Amino acid sequence: MIGPSSSHTAGAVRLAQLARNIANGPIQQVEFTLYHSFAKTYQGHGTDRGLLAGILGIHVDDESIRDIFQTAEASGLRYRFIPYEEPNHYPPNTVRFDIVLKNGETLAVVGHSIGGGKVYISQINDYNVSLRGEYPTLVMFYHDQPGMIWQVTKIIAEEHINIASLNCSRKAKGTEAFMTICLDTLLPAAQVALIRQIPGVYTVCNVDKIQS
């Protein structure tokens, strides 16, 4: 890994890689809101470099992380770091990504670095999740209705891909719902397209695992 810190530098790279994979499209702009120790030490510990590297798709052991500000400028990415130092409920080493894609879509992701380069995502938009980037994961927003889980898992089963875990939640009965399905193998694009065609499905992201 490129240092100096496994939690503040390498963890930041991996968190941003995961946020990039969730966004699943060209990123035009991102705001990084930093909490607790991230907010206090993000420049000296390389958290800012790590976050930019991950958002740009650069891996944790790449020497180019040291020159990432020049790379970001050349790419045209607009970004801002916001250290948040007011009292809040987040655990140490937390960052919120507010992402704008080039197609105009927006995404809010909250993630945490827990040491040794390990990370997890706790929130996507207004939904609580637990996404660690250890498995390829299908992330989807849809209209809450009977049979949705069956329709999605049927497509996955017909591809002979095993489900490691499945979690879903909803704002209220018959309104917007959210589902994450961790898989043993990344779902092929053709099957993702079939899921997108299911009536009531709003958004589907095929999130690859982050590299070790």
LUMPALO-84465 format. One record per residue: x, y, z of N, C-alpha, C in turn; residue in one letter. Coordinates in Angstrom, 1 decimal, always signed. Example, Ala and Ser with C-alpha at 12.3 -4.5 7.8 and 13.67 -1.06 7.14 Angstrom:
<<+13.2, -5.7, +7.8>, <+12.3, -4.5, +7.8>, <+13.2, -3.3, +7.8>, "A">
<<+12.8, -2.2, +7.1>, <+13.7, -1.1, +7.1>, <+12.9, +0.0, +7.9>, "S">
//
This chain:
<<+0.8, -1.2, +0.0>, <+0.0, +0.0, +0.0>, <+0.9, +1.2, +0.0>, "M">
<<+0.3, +2.3, -0.5>, <+1.0, +3.6, -0.4>, <+0.5, +4.3, +0.9>, "I">
<<+1.4, +4.7, +1.8>, <+1.1, +5.2, +3.1>, <+0.8, +6.7, +3.1>, "G">
<<+0.8, +7.2, +4.3>, <+1.4, +6.7, +5.5>, <+0.6, +5.8, +6.4>, "P">
<<-0.7, +5.7, +6.2>, <-1.6, +5.1, +7.2>, <-2.5, +4.0, +6.5>, "S">
<<-2.6, +2.9, +7.1>, <-3.5, +1.8, +6.5>, <-5.0, +2.3, +6.6>, "S">
<<-5.3, +2.9, +7.7>, <-6.7, +3.3, +7.9>, <-7.0, +4.7, +7.2>, "S">
<<-6.1, +5.6, +7.2>, <-6.4, +7.0, +6.7>, <-6.0, +7.1, +5.2>, "H">
<<-5.1, +6.3, +4.7>, <-4.7, +6.4, +3.3>, <-5.2, +5.2, +2.5>, "T">
<<-4.8, +4.0, +2.9>, <-5.2, +2.8, +2.1>, <-6.7, +2.6, +2.3>, "A">
<<-7.2, +2.8, +3.5>, <-8.7, +2.7, +3.8>, <-9.5, +3.7, +2.9>, "G">
<<-8.9, +4.9, +2.9>, <-9.6, +6.0, +2.1>, <-9.6, +5.6, +0.6>, "A">
<<-8.6, +5.0, +0.1>, <-8.6, +4.6, -1.3>, <-9.7, +3.6, -1.5>, "V">
<<-9.7, +2.6, -0.7>, <-10.7, +1.5, -0.8>, <-12.1, +2.0, -0.7>, "R">
<<-12.4, +2.9, +0.3>, <-13.7, +3.5, +0.4>, <-14.1, +4.2, -0.8>, "L">
<<-13.2, +5.0, -1.4>, <-13.6, +5.7, -2.6>, <-13.8, +4.8, -3.8>, "A">
<<-13.0, +3.7, -3.9>, <-13.2, +2.7, -4.9>, <-14.6, +2.1, -4.8>, "Q">
<<-15.0, +1.8, -3.6>, <-16.3, +1.3, -3.5>, <-17.4, +2.3, -3.8>, "L">
<<-17.3, +3.5, -3.4>, <-18.2, +4.5, -3.8>, <-18.3, +4.7, -5.3>, "A">
<<-17.1, +4.6, -6.0>, <-17.0, +4.7, -7.4>, <-17.8, +3.5, -8.1>, "R">
<<-17.6, +2.3, -7.5>, <-18.3, +1.2, -8.1>, <-19.8, +1.3, -7.9>, "N">
<<-20.2, +1.8, -6.8>, <-21.7, +2.0, -6.6>, <-22.2, +3.0, -7.6>, "I">
<<-21.5, +4.1, -7.8>, <-21.9, +5.1, -8.8>, <-22.1, +4.5, -10.2>, "A">
<<-21.1, +3.7, -10.5>, <-21.2, +2.9, -11.8>, <-21.4, +3.7, -13.0>, "N">
<<-20.7, +4.8, -13.1>, <-20.8, +5.7, -14.2>, <-19.7, +6.8, -14.1>, "G">
<<-19.5, +7.6, -15.2>, <-18.5, +8.6, -15.1>, <-18.9, +9.7, -14.1>, "P">
<<-17.9, +10.0, -13.2>, <-18.2, +11.0, -12.2>, <-17.7, +12.4, -12.6>, "I">
<<-18.6, +13.4, -12.5>, <-18.2, +14.7, -12.8>, <-17.8, +15.5, -11.6>, "Q">
<<-18.4, +15.3, -10.5>, <-18.1, +16.1, -9.3>, <-18.3, +15.3, -8.0>, "Q">
<<-17.5, +15.6, -7.0>, <-17.7, +14.9, -5.7>, <-17.3, +15.8, -4.6>, "V">
<<-18.1, +15.8, -3.5>, <-17.7, +16.5, -2.3>, <-17.5, +15.4, -1.2>, "E">
<<-16.3, +15.5, -0.6>, <-15.9, +14.6, +0.5>, <-16.1, +15.3, +1.8>, "F">
<<-17.1, +14.9, +2.6>, <-17.3, +15.5, +3.9>, <-16.7, +14.6, +4.9>, "T">
<<-15.7, +15.1, +5.7>, <-14.9, +14.2, +6.5>, <-15.2, +14.4, +8.0>, "L">
<<-15.3, +13.3, +8.7>, <-15.7, +13.4, +10.1>, <-14.6, +12.8, +11.1>, "Y">
<<-14.6, +13.4, +12.3>, <-13.7, +12.9, +13.4>, <-12.2, +13.0, +12.9>, "H">
<<-11.5, +11.9, +13.1>, <-10.1, +11.9, +12.8>, <-9.8, +12.2, +11.3>, "S">
<<-10.7, +11.8, +10.4>, <-10.5, +12.1, +9.0>, <-10.5, +13.6, +8.9>, "F">
<<-11.4, +14.3, +9.6>, <-11.4, +15.8, +9.4>, <-10.2, +16.5, +10.0>, "A">
<<-9.6, +15.9, +11.0>, <-8.5, +16.5, +11.7>, <-7.2, +16.3, +11.0>, "K">
<<-7.0, +15.1, +10.4>, <-5.7, +14.8, +9.9>, <-5.6, +14.4, +8.4>, "T">
<<-6.7, +14.8, +7.6>, <-6.8, +14.3, +6.3>, <-5.7, +14.7, +5.3>, "Y">
<<-5.1, +15.9, +5.6>, <-4.0, +16.3, +4.8>, <-2.7, +15.7, +5.1>, "Q">
<<-2.3, +15.6, +6.4>, <-1.1, +15.0, +6.8>, <-1.0, +13.5, +6.7>, "G">
<<-2.2, +12.9, +6.8>, <-2.2, +11.4, +6.7>, <-2.5, +10.9, +5.3>, "H">
<<-2.7, +11.8, +4.4>, <-2.9, +11.3, +3.0>, <-4.3, +10.9, +2.7>, "G">
<<-5.3, +11.2, +3.6>, <-6.6, +10.8, +3.3>, <-7.2, +11.5, +2.1>, "T">
<<-6.8, +12.7, +1.9>, <-7.3, +13.5, +0.7>, <-6.8, +12.8, -0.6>, "D">
<<-5.5, +12.4, -0.6>, <-4.9, +11.8, -1.8>, <-5.6, +10.4, -2.0>, "R">
<<-5.8, +9.7, -0.9>, <-6.4, +8.4, -1.0>, <-7.8, +8.4, -1.6>, "G">
<<-8.6, +9.4, -1.1>, <-10.0, +9.5, -1.6>, <-10.1, +9.9, -3.1>, "L">
<<-9.2, +10.8, -3.5>, <-9.2, +11.2, -4.9>, <-8.7, +10.0, -5.8>, "L">
<<-7.7, +9.2, -5.3>, <-7.2, +8.1, -6.0>, <-8.3, +7.1, -6.3>, "A">
<<-9.1, +6.7, -5.2>, <-10.1, +5.7, -5.3>, <-11.2, +6.2, -6.2>, "G">
<<-11.6, +7.4, -6.1>, <-12.7, +7.9, -7.0>, <-12.2, +7.9, -8.5>, "I">
<<-10.9, +8.0, -8.7>, <-10.4, +8.0, -10.1>, <-10.1, +6.6, -10.5>, "L">
<<-10.3, +5.6, -9.7>, <-10.1, +4.2, -10.1>, <-8.7, +3.7, -9.9>, "G">
<<-7.9, +4.4, -9.1>, <-6.5, +4.0, -8.9>, <-6.4, +3.2, -7.7>, "I">
<<-5.6, +2.1, -7.7>, <-5.6, +1.1, -6.6>, <-4.6, +1.5, -5.5>, "H">
<<-4.7, +0.8, -4.4>, <-4.1, +1.1, -3.2>, <-2.5, +1.1, -3.2>, "V">
<<-2.0, +0.3, -4.1>, <-0.5, +0.1, -4.2>, <+0.1, +0.9, -5.3>, "D">
<<-0.7, +1.8, -6.0>, <-0.2, +2.5, -7.1>, <+0.6, +3.8, -6.7>, "D">
<<+1.9, +3.9, -7.2>, <+2.7, +5.0, -6.8>, <+2.2, +6.3, -7.3>, "E">
<<+1.3, +6.3, -8.2>, <+0.8, +7.6, -8.8>, <-0.2, +8.3, -7.8>, "S">
<<-0.5, +7.6, -6.7>, <-1.3, +8.3, -5.6>, <-0.6, +9.5, -5.1>, "I">
<<+0.7, +9.5, -5.1>, <+1.5, +10.6, -4.6>, <+1.3, +11.9, -5.4>, "R">
<<+1.0, +11.7, -6.7>, <+0.8, +12.9, -7.6>, <-0.7, +13.0, -8.0>, "D">
<<-1.6, +12.6, -7.1>, <-3.0, +12.4, -7.5>, <-3.7, +13.8, -7.8>, "I">
<<-3.2, +14.9, -7.2>, <-3.9, +16.2, -7.4>, <-3.7, +16.6, -8.8>, "F">
<<-2.5, +16.4, -9.4>, <-2.3, +16.7, -10.8>, <-3.1, +15.8, -11.7>, "Q">
<<-3.2, +14.5, -11.3>, <-4.1, +13.6, -12.1>, <-5.5, +14.0, -12.1>, "T">
<<-6.0, +14.4, -10.9>, <-7.4, +14.8, -10.8>, <-7.7, +16.1, -11.6>, "A">
<<-6.7, +17.0, -11.6>, <-6.9, +18.2, -12.4>, <-6.9, +17.9, -13.9>, "E">
<<-6.1, +17.0, -14.3>, <-6.0, +16.7, -15.7>, <-7.3, +16.0, -16.2>, "A">
<<-7.9, +15.2, -15.3>, <-9.1, +14.5, -15.6>, <-10.3, +15.3, -15.7>, "S">
<<-10.3, +16.6, -15.2>, <-11.4, +17.4, -15.2>, <-12.4, +17.2, -14.0>, "G">
<<-12.1, +16.3, -13.1>, <-12.9, +16.1, -11.9>, <-13.0, +17.3, -11.1>, "L">
<<-14.2, +17.7, -10.7>, <-14.4, +18.8, -9.7>, <-14.6, +18.1, -8.3>, "R">
<<-13.9, +18.6, -7.3>, <-14.0, +18.0, -6.0>, <-13.7, +19.1, -4.9>, "Y">
<<-14.2, +18.7, -3.7>, <-14.0, +19.6, -2.6>, <-13.9, +18.7, -1.3>, "R">
<<-13.0, +19.1, -0.4>, <-13.0, +18.4, +0.9>, <-13.6, +19.3, +2.0>, "F">
<<-14.5, +18.8, +2.8>, <-15.2, +19.6, +3.8>, <-14.9, +18.9, +5.1>, "I">
<<-14.0, +19.4, +6.0>, <-13.9, +18.9, +7.3>, <-15.0, +19.3, +8.2>, "P">
<<-15.7, +18.3, +8.7>, <-16.9, +18.6, +9.6>, <-16.5, +18.3, +11.0>, "Y">
<<-16.5, +19.4, +11.8>, <-15.9, +19.3, +13.2>, <-17.0, +19.5, +14.3>, "E">
<<-18.3, +19.6, +13.9>, <-19.3, +19.7, +14.9>, <-19.7, +18.3, +15.4>, "E">
<<-20.3, +18.3, +16.6>, <-20.7, +16.9, +17.2>, <-21.6, +16.2, +16.2>, "P">
<<-21.3, +14.9, +16.0>, <-22.2, +14.1, +15.1>, <-22.1, +12.6, +15.6>, "N">
<<-23.0, +11.8, +15.0>, <-23.2, +10.4, +15.5>, <-22.3, +9.4, +14.8>, "H">
<<-21.5, +9.8, +13.8>, <-20.7, +8.9, +13.0>, <-19.5, +8.3, +13.8>, "Y">
<<-19.1, +7.1, +13.5>, <-17.8, +6.6, +14.1>, <-16.6, +7.2, +13.6>, "P">
<<-15.4, +6.9, +14.2>, <-14.2, +7.5, +13.6>, <-13.9, +7.1, +12.2>, "P">
<<-13.1, +8.0, +11.5>, <-12.7, +7.7, +10.1>, <-13.9, +7.5, +9.2>, "N">
<<-14.8, +8.5, +9.2>, <-16.0, +8.5, +8.3>, <-15.9, +9.5, +7.3>, "T">
<<-16.4, +9.2, +6.1>, <-16.5, +10.2, +5.0>, <-17.9, +10.0, +4.3>, "V">
<<-18.4, +11.1, +3.9>, <-19.7, +11.1, +3.1>, <-19.3, +11.6, +1.7>, "R">
<<-19.7, +10.8, +0.7>, <-19.4, +11.2, -0.7>, <-20.7, +11.7, -1.3>, "F">
<<-20.7, +12.9, -1.7>, <-21.9, +13.5, -2.5>, <-21.4, +13.6, -4.0>, "D">
<<-21.9, +12.7, -4.8>, <-21.4, +12.5, -6.1>, <-22.4, +13.0, -7.2>, "I">
<<-21.9, +13.6, -8.2>, <-22.7, +14.0, -9.3>, <-22.1, +13.3, -10.6>, "V">
<<-22.9, +12.5, -11.2>, <-22.5, +11.8, -12.4>, <-22.6, +12.7, -13.6>, "L">
<<-21.9, +12.4, -14.7>, <-21.9, +13.2, -15.9>, <-23.3, +13.2, -16.6>, "K">
<<-24.1, +12.3, -16.3>, <-25.5, +12.3, -16.8>, <-26.5, +13.1, -15.9>, "N">
<<-25.9, +13.7, -14.9>, <-26.8, +14.5, -14.0>, <-27.3, +13.8, -12.8>, "G">
<<-27.2, +12.5, -12.7>, <-27.7, +11.7, -11.5>, <-26.8, +12.0, -10.3>, "E">
<<-27.4, +12.0, -9.1>, <-26.7, +12.3, -7.9>, <-26.8, +11.0, -7.0>, "T">
<<-25.8, +10.9, -6.1>, <-25.7, +9.8, -5.2>, <-25.0, +10.2, -3.9>, "L">
<<-25.5, +9.8, -2.8>, <-24.9, +10.1, -1.5>, <-24.5, +8.8, -0.9>, "A">
<<-23.2, +8.6, -0.5>, <-22.7, +7.4, +0.1>, <-21.9, +7.7, +1.4>, "V">
<<-22.2, +7.0, +2.4>, <-21.5, +7.2, +3.7>, <-20.7, +6.0, +4.0>, "V">
<<-19.3, +6.1, +4.2>, <-18.5, +5.0, +4.5>, <-17.5, +5.2, +5.6>, "G">
<<-16.9, +4.1, +6.0>, <-16.0, +4.1, +7.2>, <-14.8, +3.3, +7.0>, "H">
<<-13.7, +3.7, +7.5>, <-12.4, +2.9, +7.5>, <-12.2, +2.4, +8.9>, "S">
<<-12.0, +1.1, +9.0>, <-12.0, +0.5, +10.4>, <-10.6, -0.1, +10.7>, "I">
<<-9.6, +0.2, +9.9>, <-8.2, -0.2, +10.2>, <-7.8, -1.3, +9.3>, "G">
<<-6.5, -1.4, +9.0>, <-5.9, -2.4, +8.2>, <-6.3, -2.4, +6.8>, "G">
<<-6.8, -1.2, +6.3>, <-7.4, -1.2, +5.0>, <-8.8, -1.7, +4.8>, "G">
<<-9.4, -2.1, +5.9>, <-10.8, -2.6, +5.8>, <-11.8, -1.5, +5.9>, "K">
<<-12.9, -1.6, +5.1>, <-13.8, -0.5, +5.1>, <-15.3, -1.1, +5.0>, "V">
<<-16.2, -0.2, +5.2>, <-17.6, -0.6, +4.9>, <-18.5, +0.6, +4.6>, "Y">
<<-19.5, +0.4, +3.8>, <-20.5, +1.5, +3.5>, <-21.7, +1.2, +4.4>, "I">
<<-22.1, +2.3, +5.0>, <-23.3, +2.1, +5.9>, <-24.6, +2.8, +5.4>, "S">
<<-24.4, +3.6, +4.4>, <-25.6, +4.3, +3.9>, <-25.5, +4.6, +2.4>, "Q">
<<-26.5, +4.4, +1.6>, <-26.6, +4.8, +0.2>, <-27.9, +5.6, +0.1>, "I">
<<-27.7, +6.8, -0.3>, <-28.9, +7.8, -0.2>, <-29.5, +7.7, +1.2>, "N">
<<-30.8, +7.5, +1.3>, <-31.4, +7.5, +2.6>, <-31.5, +6.1, +3.2>, "D">
<<-30.8, +5.1, +2.6>, <-31.0, +3.7, +3.1>, <-29.8, +3.2, +3.9>, "Y">
<<-30.0, +2.6, +5.0>, <-29.0, +1.9, +5.8>, <-28.6, +0.6, +5.1>, "N">
<<-27.3, +0.4, +4.9>, <-26.8, -0.8, +4.3>, <-25.6, -1.3, +5.0>, "V">
<<-25.1, -2.5, +4.7>, <-23.8, -2.9, +5.2>, <-23.0, -3.6, +4.0>, "S">
<<-22.2, -2.8, +3.4>, <-21.5, -3.2, +2.2>, <-20.0, -3.0, +2.3>, "L">
<<-19.3, -4.2, +2.3>, <-17.9, -4.2, +2.6>, <-17.0, -4.3, +1.4>, "R">
<<-17.6, -4.5, +0.2>, <-16.8, -4.6, -1.0>, <-16.1, -6.0, -1.1>, "G">
<<-16.5, -6.9, -0.3>, <-15.8, -8.3, -0.3>, <-16.5, -9.2, -1.4>, "E">
<<-17.7, -8.9, -1.8>, <-18.4, -9.7, -2.8>, <-18.9, -8.7, -3.9>, "Y">
<<-19.0, -9.2, -5.1>, <-19.8, -8.5, -6.1>, <-21.2, -8.3, -5.6>, "P">
<<-21.8, -7.2, -5.8>, <-23.1, -6.9, -5.2>, <-24.0, -6.2, -6.1>, "T">
<<-25.3, -6.6, -6.2>, <-26.3, -6.0, -7.0>, <-27.0, -5.0, -6.0>, "L">
<<-27.1, -3.7, -6.4>, <-27.7, -2.7, -5.6>, <-28.9, -2.1, -6.4>, "V">
<<-30.1, -2.1, -5.9>, <-31.2, -1.7, -6.7>, <-32.3, -0.9, -5.9>, "M">
<<-32.9, +0.1, -6.5>, <-34.0, +0.8, -6.0>, <-35.2, +0.4, -6.8>, "F">
<<-36.4, +0.3, -6.2>, <-37.5, -0.2, -6.9>, <-38.8, +0.2, -6.1>, "Y">
<<-40.0, +0.0, -6.8>, <-41.2, +0.2, -6.1>, <-41.6, -1.0, -5.4>, "H">
<<-41.9, -0.8, -4.1>, <-42.3, -1.9, -3.2>, <-43.6, -2.6, -3.7>, "D">
<<-43.4, -3.9, -4.1>, <-44.6, -4.6, -4.5>, <-44.3, -6.1, -4.4>, "Q">
<<-45.4, -6.9, -4.3>, <-45.2, -8.4, -4.1>, <-44.5, -9.0, -5.3>, "P">
<<-43.6, -10.0, -5.0>, <-43.0, -10.7, -6.1>, <-41.7, -10.1, -6.6>, "G">
<<-41.2, -9.0, -6.1>, <-40.0, -8.3, -6.7>, <-38.8, -9.2, -6.4>, "M">
<<-38.7, -9.6, -5.1>, <-37.5, -10.4, -4.8>, <-37.5, -11.7, -5.6>, "I">
<<-38.6, -12.3, -5.8>, <-38.6, -13.6, -6.6>, <-38.2, -13.3, -8.0>, "W">
<<-38.7, -12.2, -8.6>, <-38.3, -12.0, -10.0>, <-36.8, -11.7, -10.2>, "Q">
<<-36.2, -11.0, -9.2>, <-34.8, -10.7, -9.3>, <-34.0, -12.0, -9.1>, "V">
<<-34.3, -12.7, -8.0>, <-33.5, -13.9, -7.6>, <-33.6, -15.0, -8.7>, "T">
<<-34.8, -15.0, -9.4>, <-35.0, -16.0, -10.4>, <-34.0, -15.8, -11.6>, "K">
<<-33.8, -14.5, -11.9>, <-32.8, -14.2, -13.0>, <-31.4, -14.6, -12.6>, "I">
<<-31.1, -14.3, -11.3>, <-29.7, -14.7, -10.8>, <-29.6, -16.2, -10.8>, "I">
<<-30.6, -17.0, -10.3>, <-30.5, -18.4, -10.3>, <-30.4, -19.0, -11.6>, "A">
<<-31.0, -18.5, -12.6>, <-31.0, -19.0, -14.0>, <-29.6, -18.9, -14.6>, "E">
<<-28.8, -18.0, -14.0>, <-27.4, -17.8, -14.5>, <-26.4, -18.7, -13.6>, "E">
<<-27.0, -19.5, -12.7>, <-26.3, -20.4, -11.8>, <-25.2, -19.6, -11.0>, "H">
<<-25.6, -18.5, -10.5>, <-24.8, -17.7, -9.6>, <-25.4, -17.8, -8.2>, "I">
<<-24.6, -18.1, -7.2>, <-25.0, -18.3, -5.8>, <-25.1, -16.9, -5.1>, "N">
<<-26.2, -16.8, -4.3>, <-26.4, -15.6, -3.5>, <-25.7, -15.8, -2.1>, "I">
<<-24.8, -14.9, -1.7>, <-24.2, -15.0, -0.4>, <-25.0, -14.3, +0.7>, "A">
<<-25.7, -13.2, +0.4>, <-26.6, -12.6, +1.3>, <-27.6, -11.7, +0.6>, "S">
<<-28.7, -11.4, +1.2>, <-29.7, -10.5, +0.6>, <-30.3, -9.7, +1.7>, "L">
<<-30.4, -8.4, +1.5>, <-31.0, -7.4, +2.4>, <-31.9, -6.5, +1.6>, "N">
<<-33.0, -6.2, +2.2>, <-33.9, -5.2, +1.6>, <-34.6, -4.4, +2.7>, "C">
<<-35.0, -3.1, +2.3>, <-35.7, -2.3, +3.2>, <-36.6, -1.4, +2.3>, "S">
<<-37.6, -0.7, +3.0>, <-38.5, +0.2, +2.3>, <-38.8, +1.4, +3.2>, "R">
<<-39.2, +2.5, +2.6>, <-39.6, +3.7, +3.3>, <-41.0, +3.4, +4.0>, "K">
<<-41.9, +2.8, +3.2>, <-43.2, +2.5, +3.7>, <-43.8, +1.5, +2.7>, "A">
<<-44.8, +0.8, +3.1>, <-45.5, -0.2, +2.2>, <-46.0, +0.5, +1.0>, "K">
<<-45.6, -0.1, -0.2>, <-46.0, +0.4, -1.5>, <-45.3, +1.6, -2.0>, "G">
<<-44.2, +2.0, -1.3>, <-43.4, +3.1, -1.8>, <-42.0, +2.7, -2.3>, "T">
<<-41.0, +3.5, -2.2>, <-39.7, +3.2, -2.7>, <-39.0, +2.2, -1.8>, "E">
<<-38.4, +1.2, -2.4>, <-37.7, +0.2, -1.6>, <-36.2, +0.0, -2.1>, "A">
<<-35.4, -0.7, -1.4>, <-34.0, -0.8, -1.7>, <-33.5, -2.2, -1.4>, "F">
<<-32.7, -2.8, -2.2>, <-32.2, -4.1, -2.1>, <-30.7, -4.2, -2.4>, "M">
<<-30.0, -5.0, -1.6>, <-28.6, -5.4, -1.9>, <-28.5, -6.9, -1.9>, "T">
<<-27.9, -7.4, -2.9>, <-27.7, -8.9, -3.0>, <-26.2, -9.1, -3.3>, "I">
<<-25.5, -9.8, -2.3>, <-24.1, -10.1, -2.5>, <-24.0, -11.5, -3.2>, "C">
<<-23.2, -11.5, -4.2>, <-23.1, -12.7, -5.1>, <-21.7, -13.3, -5.0>, "L">
<<-21.6, -14.6, -5.4>, <-20.3, -15.2, -5.5>, <-19.5, -14.7, -6.8>, "D">
<<-20.3, -14.3, -7.8>, <-19.7, -13.9, -9.1>, <-20.5, -12.6, -9.5>, "T">
<<-19.8, -11.7, -10.2>, <-20.4, -10.5, -10.7>, <-21.5, -10.9, -11.7>, "L">
<<-22.7, -10.4, -11.6>, <-23.7, -10.7, -12.6>, <-23.4, -10.1, -14.0>, "L">
<<-23.6, -11.0, -15.0>, <-23.3, -10.5, -16.4>, <-24.2, -9.3, -16.8>, "P">
<<-23.8, -8.5, -17.7>, <-24.5, -7.3, -18.1>, <-25.9, -7.6, -18.7>, "A">
<<-26.0, -8.8, -19.4>, <-27.3, -9.2, -20.0>, <-28.3, -9.4, -18.9>, "A">
<<-27.9, -10.0, -17.8>, <-28.9, -10.3, -16.7>, <-29.2, -9.0, -15.9>, "Q">
<<-28.3, -8.1, -15.8>, <-28.5, -6.8, -15.2>, <-29.6, -6.1, -16.0>, "V">
<<-29.4, -6.1, -17.3>, <-30.4, -5.5, -18.2>, <-31.8, -6.1, -18.1>, "A">
<<-31.9, -7.4, -17.9>, <-33.2, -8.0, -17.6>, <-33.8, -7.5, -16.4>, "L">
<<-33.0, -7.3, -15.3>, <-33.6, -6.8, -14.0>, <-34.0, -5.4, -14.2>, "I">
<<-33.3, -4.6, -15.0>, <-33.7, -3.2, -15.2>, <-35.1, -3.2, -15.9>, "R">
<<-35.4, -4.2, -16.7>, <-36.7, -4.2, -17.4>, <-37.9, -4.6, -16.6>, "Q">
<<-37.6, -5.1, -15.4>, <-38.8, -5.5, -14.5>, <-39.6, -4.3, -14.2>, "I">
<<-40.9, -4.3, -14.4>, <-41.7, -3.2, -14.0>, <-41.6, -2.8, -12.6>, "P">
<<-41.4, -1.5, -12.3>, <-41.2, -1.0, -11.0>, <-39.8, -0.8, -10.5>, "G">
<<-38.8, -1.3, -11.3>, <-37.4, -1.1, -11.0>, <-37.0, +0.3, -11.4>, "V">
<<-36.4, +1.0, -10.5>, <-35.9, +2.4, -10.8>, <-34.5, +2.4, -11.3>, "Y">
<<-33.6, +1.9, -10.4>, <-32.2, +1.9, -10.6>, <-31.5, +0.6, -10.2>, "T">
<<-30.6, +0.2, -11.1>, <-29.8, -1.0, -10.7>, <-28.3, -0.7, -10.9>, "V">
<<-27.5, -1.0, -9.9>, <-26.0, -0.9, -10.0>, <-25.4, -2.2, -9.7>, "C">
<<-24.5, -2.6, -10.7>, <-23.8, -3.9, -10.6>, <-22.4, -3.6, -10.0>, "N">
<<-22.3, -3.7, -8.7>, <-21.1, -3.2, -8.0>, <-20.1, -4.4, -7.8>, "V">
<<-18.9, -4.2, -8.5>, <-17.9, -5.2, -8.3>, <-17.2, -5.1, -7.0>, "D">
<<-16.6, -6.1, -6.5>, <-15.8, -6.1, -5.2>, <-14.6, -5.2, -5.4>, "K">
<<-14.1, -4.6, -4.3>, <-12.9, -3.9, -4.4>, <-11.7, -4.8, -4.4>, "I">
<<-10.6, -4.4, -5.1>, <-9.5, -5.3, -5.2>, <-8.7, -5.3, -3.9>, "Q">
<<-8.1, -6.5, -3.6>, <-7.3, -6.6, -2.3>, <-6.1, -5.8, -2.4>, "S">
//
